[in-house]
Structure formats: structure tokens, C-alpha cells
Amino acid sequence: MNPAPLVALVGNPNAGKSALFNALTGARQKVGNYPGVTVERHAGRMALPDGRPVELLDLPGTYSLEPSSPDERVTRDVVTGAQAGERLPDAIVVVVDASNLDNHLRFTLQLIALGLPVVVALNMYDLAERDGLKLDPAALARELGVPVVPTVAVRKRGIDELKEALADLATPGATALRPSDPVLHADIATLQRRARQIAMAATISETPVRRWTHMLDSVALHPVFGVLLLFVVLFVMFQAVFFAGAAPADAIAGGFDWLAGQVKQVMPDSILRSLITDGVIAGVGAVIKFLPQILIMFFFILVLEASGYMVRAAFLMDRIMAAVGLSGRAFIPLLSSFACAVPGIMSTRTIEDEKDRLTTILIAPLMTCSARLPVYTLVIGAMIPNVRVLPFVGLQGLVMLGLYVMGVVGAFIVALVLRRTVTKGASSGFMMEMPKYQLPSVRDLAIGLWSRAEIFLKRAGTTIAFTTIVLWAMLSFPQVPKDSAVSQVNYSVAGRIANTIEPAFRPIGFNRDIVLALIPAMAAREVSVAALGTVYAIDSSGDDDTKMAQTLRTRWSLATALAFLMWFVFAPQCISTIAVTRRETNGWKWPAFMVGYLFLLAYIMAGITYWLAVLAGL
Amino acid sequence: MATTPLSLEQLPQRQRATVAGIAWDRLTAPEGRRLRELGFDEGVGIEVLHRARIGGGPIACRIGRMTVALRRRVAGAIHVATDQLG
């Protein structure tokens, strides 16, 4: 049986291509990856009016067939049949922004010149009319020599007509239009001029306004109000992630605890039971627990992207980011990393330039994520005196703020250094189209969220669950002999590793108990609190925080506590971050580099802190 | 046209102008290509819409029917002729 015909959606960024893809395929889509690059492959199925199935491919948006990013290269390679693992499409749907014909038609001409059957979707037709633009699709079809269908993807208008046009093209035996007009193969400037002529011919009348967008931009890009608005948006976003995300995350963690409890009641105590409860259930729970925060974060990011506001935020922050060699685009991913580096790193995909993107990924773990809060709270609460240094300013809060600031300053310095060394290269700068404001469609948001969740659970999830189980094994084997005075933790592989590497950490003020707690903290930072509890033989599952604090006060010096906090600012301690970095950079090279430099930084900073504190007599 | 002393960077906000020429040699190859792709070309209508904070932030300009954000250095390489003075 012949495979279903393959139709590729191609178009400029901001042409509403993904919305059209969603409208055509609905939920029947699959997100994969092209081999060897971090470019997502969006494929879906749809049926033509006569019932024939068609496989639809949503290609990354690009301005021309001369690629300047891996995404754009995939688009070019697919439409020219050069992409490994992808057959040459049987037809192309060129998605064009109806109110931006001058520009989008140039790329359309390039695509027509390829010789594949082409249908033009004249998308966002309603916005063009709203902007006072009257177009003649028939005239456009005449000028281009291919069918033109007006569509409004977000409102599902013109979809049936588009399918009909495709059905006519995708009939077996239909010959491809092979326009031999030499102008199609001319250089970009000539094509651009030709595109402008065609746009002129297809335009009945225009009033050059973008009223809504102009009005909104005069606030959103205002030097004062724009920045204020940005901070309000960010404030709402963070409140939502921290507070709305916390309850479901706790509920999920509670649910998995309950499940583990049930298993413990049913099964006799054995190593198998421990594997199921402490290994598998805890491991899977550790992954799913992240999901509410990731979904909330991505909800905001998707809304900001789809509405057109994200580019405005990047515009406002570009100057600051440029100072450390990054672009405004890095701002939102870095900000997201304050909640959790995992969605932060996943959202770096909006950064076009590979080196900008890599630098952003590498410094994202330095933003203090929410998982570090329980550790900070415990240690600060236990070790830092609760005194006021100024009216309304407590010392504990000041230390907490200091830790956050350390992370940001550290990240900026690291970015500066990286941009001059490992990720050196001409910055692509900041040059981007600012799309019209648009109300995002609920369907597109839902599909976007679903695909993010799927990627996280499948790709990062498997790595996280696997390593959690490995850590469980390290803490459970070899098993301590019965009636031995030594605890299981101390007897285990992890305990032995801690004994071995402890001397290396002695210079920075860490005792063996801390070193041991750092090992399970690799799975998730907040686990180190529970791990310290285990080491000190305190049941930390109850409300034993005060007992824990008392123990810390007797066992740790203040210098050690400060060094421990500093370690947590810089150290790479979360497997999820490493796993997602591996996935986003397609290999172990960059996660290995990240882990290496973060460990080095953590060691040096904790050491400096410890010795300064000791010198200060703390 | 070649005598126009104004670059896009100096163009007053909301003053309509036309692209008079682009100093391609002052731009990197990817910058030049991206500019062309975004429709920057001699004879196209242009207008500065917004300037980010004082201190050399990017500028947003209308080119054709598009709004494009670019950094000042790139804007400095784009020469413009104002449509009419005043």
C-alpha cells in the first residue's frame, strides 16, 4: 500500500502556520525530533473531503531558503528532499500573512520555484480586513499561477476550502506546476521587488493602519509604562507558578506517598517492596510532581508568545541582556528558571541563535529555583539569628535575598565569560519581526500545553525516573547485616562514596554528613533535607523541622552553614536539569560541561565563603 | 539620495521616510541577509515607532507593513531620506 500523500506547511514566522496546522489536524498530531538536531518534527493526519488520508507536516517558520538556524535548515532540506528520514512532500501549503504580502510573497515565489504543487493559504484574512486592507485573492492566484485560499486559522475559517484545493492537487497523476519564469530564480532583491508588484496587483485598497497594535504598543513599549507592565505580567506569572502550582504539586506528592503506603501494607518488607515504593513510585512521583508548575509556566509562555507580547518583553529587556552578550530573547527562559530550570531550559527554543541559546541553557541552573527554597528555609531558619538589621528588614530575609542575588550575578558573570570563550562567536544580535497582537485560541493553547507535557513526561521523565532508581539502589545496597550498629545509609554504596570523597570537601568546611546528603540531593534538591534527616536519624517526614534545626545548630558551625548555602546556589544538583539539557542540546557534551563548571564554581564559592566566615570568627 | 545625512538611528520618531541605502559592509553576513529577508530595501517606506529606554536599547520601526525591532548599530547602517521636512 502506498503511504498517504505528504503535505508540508511552510511559511514565514508569524504567518499563523501552527494555528493552521492545528485547525487542519486537530488533536491527531505527533511531536517528534529530526535526527541529530534539536528541531521538533510536528506531523499530523487529516482527511481530504473525498476521504483520502493525508499526512501533514508543520515545518519551522523561515524567511527564505537560505537557512540561518537549524530550524530553518530543516525546512529547506525537507522541501528540497534533502532531509534525512523524510520523503519529499507531494505538495506544499504556503502560509502567508494576508496583511504582510510584500514580505511573505517573496518566500512564496521561492517555494513555487521548487516545482512542487503549491496552494497558498492567505491566512489571518480577518486581521488584514481589520487593518483596512482589501485584497483580491483571485488576482493573487492569477499573478502567482497557483490556487489561493483565504483562511482564518484561529477561527477555523477557510479550512474546508483549503482541503478541497489540496484534494485537487493531490490527485494521483496530477502534474506539478513547473513555473519556468526566470524571475523566480533570481536573487533575493529581485524577488522582493517582484513580490511587491504582485502584492500591489492583489491589493484593492489599503489604509496604512495597524490601529490596535499601535495603540497597545504605545503602552507596551513605553520606556516607563512598558517596563511597569512587564513587571506586573511577571509578578502575576510567578504568583501563579509558586502558589497555584504548589497545591497540585503537593497533592501529587501526597498521592504517591499514599500509594507507597498502600503497597507497604500489602507487601511484606523486602528489597522488592523497597524497590517498588522507594525506587519506582518515588521516581515516577518525582517526575509527575513537576508537571503542575511546568504546565502553568508553559501556559503563560504560550499565551505571551501567541498574543505577540513575548517579542515586546524581549525588546524591553534587550539592552540589559546585551550587556552580558545575550539577547532579549533569553530573558523569559531565565526568568522561568526561578520557578524551575526544566521549563526554563525547554523554553529556550524561542531563541534563534544557537550560541545565544546554548549560553542561556548553561546559565539557567544559576537562577535560584523553587526546589532550593526548602533547603534555604531550613538552614537559614536554623543557623541565622532572627534579628532585625533595619526596621522591617530581618537578617534571615536579607540572607535569603542575598542567595538569589548571588545566583543572578553569578549567571551574568558566567554568561560574559562563556560568550568570550566556549560560546564565542558573532552574536546574531536582536533583529526580529514584531507580530500583530492577537487573542490566542484556546485550542492552540491546549494543543501546545499537551505537547509540552508529553515531551516532558516521555523524554525527561524516563531519565529522571531511571536515575532516581539508581540513587535508590546506591542507598540500599549493600544491605546492612541484621543487628548491626551501623545504619543502612552509612553502610550503603552512597555512604561509602561519601566516606571516600569527604576529604575533598573538608577544605570547604563540609563534614561527612553533608557530603552524604548531597548524593541523594542529585535527584532533587529538596531531598537533601530529608537526607540530612536520615543521616542524623531523625524522621523528617513529620513536623520535625524544629528538631532538625536544633540538630543542625549543634553539629554545624555558622561558617559551614554559609558554605552549604553557597554550595546550593551554584552546584548542579538536579538530575532533571541535566536530563533536559541533554535532550535540548542533543548529546552529553554540554550537560557534562554544565555539571563540570557548576561543580567547580560551587566548590570555589563555598570555599571562599567558608574561609571568609572562619576569618571573621563565625 | 546618496547625500542624505540621516541614518535610521537618527530618524526622529514618527517621521515618515524612505530607505535611501544600506551600508552592507558595516553589517555581518547573517545580519545583512536577515535585513533583506525582513524587507529592508532601497525605496521602501520606513518610520521609527519606538525607542527602548535611554542607554542604547533597540528601536522598533515600521518597514512596509511590518514592525521590526533592531539594535542601534544595525539601524546606524540604514540610510534614510525623509519624505518631506517638518
Contacts between the chains, C-beta under 8 A, distances in Angstrom:
chain1	res1	chain2	res2	distance
A	63	B	34	7.4
A	63	B	37	3.6
A	63	B	38	7.1
A	64	B	33	7.8
A	64	B	37	5.2
A	66	B	33	6.2
A	68	B	30	5.3
A	68	B	33	6.6
A	68	B	34	6.6
A	99	B	65	6.0
A	100	B	64	7.6
A	100	B	65	5.4
A	100	B	66	5.7
A	101	B	65	7.8
A	102	B	39	6.1
A	102	B	64	4.7
A	102	B	65	6.4
A	103	B	38	7.0
A	103	B	39	4.6
A	103	B	64	6.3
A	103	B	65	7.7
A	103	B	66	5.9
A	106	B	39	7.9
A	188	B	33	7.9
A	188	B	36	5.2
A	188	B	37	7.3
A	189	B	36	6.7
A	189	B	41	6.2
A	192	B	36	7.2
A	192	B	39	6.6
A	192	B	41	5.7
A	193	B	41	7.6
A	208	B	65	7.4
A	210	B	65	7.8
A	210	B	67	7.6
A	213	B	67	7.3
A	214	B	49	7.5
A	217	B	49	6.8
A	217	B	50	6.5
A	217	B	60	7.4
A	217	B	67	7.6
A	218	B	50	7.8
A	221	B	49	7.7
A	221	B	50	4.1
A	221	B	52	7.3
A	221	B	60	6.2
A	222	B	50	7.9
A	223	B	51	7.9
A	223	B	52	7.1
A	223	B	53	4.9
A	223	B	54	7.2
A	227	B	53	7.5
A	311	B	69	6.9
A	314	B	69	7.8
A	315	B	50	7.9
A	315	B	52	6.0
A	315	B	57	7.8
A	315	B	58	5.9
A	315	B	60	6.4
A	315	B	69	5.0
A	316	B	52	6.2
A	316	B	53	7.6
A	316	B	57	7.7
A	318	B	52	6.6
A	318	B	57	6.0
A	318	B	58	4.9
A	318	B	69	7.8
A	318	B	71	7.3
A	319	B	52	6.0
A	319	B	53	6.2
A	319	B	55	5.9
A	319	B	56	6.4
A	319	B	57	3.8
A	319	B	58	7.3
A	322	B	71	7.3
A	328	B	58	7.4
A	426	B	28	5.4
A	426	B	30	7.5
A	428	B	30	6.0
A	428	B	31	7.7
A	428	B	34	7.8
A	429	B	31	6.4
A	429	B	70	7.6
A	429	B	71	5.3
A	429	B	73	7.7
A	429	B	74	6.6
A	430	B	58	5.6
A	430	B	69	6.5
A	430	B	70	6.9
A	430	B	71	5.3
A	431	B	31	6.8
A	431	B	34	5.3
A	431	B	35	7.1
A	431	B	38	7.2
A	431	B	68	7.0
A	431	B	69	7.0
A	431	B	70	4.6
A	431	B	71	7.2
A	431	B	74	6.3
A	432	B	68	7.0
A	432	B	69	5.5
A	433	B	38	6.4
A	433	B	66	5.8
A	433	B	67	7.1
A	433	B	68	5.6
A	433	B	69	8.0
A	434	B	60	6.0
A	434	B	66	7.9
A	434	B	67	4.1
A	434	B	68	6.7
A	434	B	69	5.6
